[in-house]
């Protein structure tokens, strides 16, 4: 079943966490617990056809999600590098970088679930690249899980493109 990239996200409660304004793009406050980080990672690695490994573009310790070439049928803006469509930063950070359909990326920023990647703001990578803040509780984890599934579909080329 395809997820909709036109769903309206609720507003994330509370203020945004502090983040770095440049690379490495990291979340500095409001880190997710290691338990929530691992629970989300365990879900992520069960997505169809996903392969895992160290990120090809992030800080040491970042774990990435890749799709093998036969399944990486999304547009170029669905990938960070090679076939990497998302990665989770190390536990001291706990945020994710994901590629999302542009309209959903805009909504993520507007509803305070994340922010544009600074390099995307500079025009060096697509505006489909966003940081998703680490979940503060189980309810936030469900929203982030939805976004992660949408990023996976975007990379597979199985959802509508905005």
VENJOCOR-V502049 format. One record per run of one state. SS is the DSSP state (H for helix, E for strand, C for the rest). FROM is the first residue (numbers start at 1). TO is the last residue. Records with the same first field share a line. If there is no record, write none. Layout:
SS = FROM-TO + FROM-TO
This chain:
C = 1-18 + 20-26 + 28-33 + 45-49 + 55-62 + 68-68 + 72-75 + 79-80 + 82-83 + 89-95 + 100-101 + 111-113 + 117-117 + 122-128 + 133-137 + 157-162
E = 19-19 + 27-27 + 50-54 + 63-67 + 81-81 + 84-88 + 96-99 + 114-116 + 129-132
H = 34-44 + 69-71 + 76-78 + 102-110 + 118-121 + 138-156
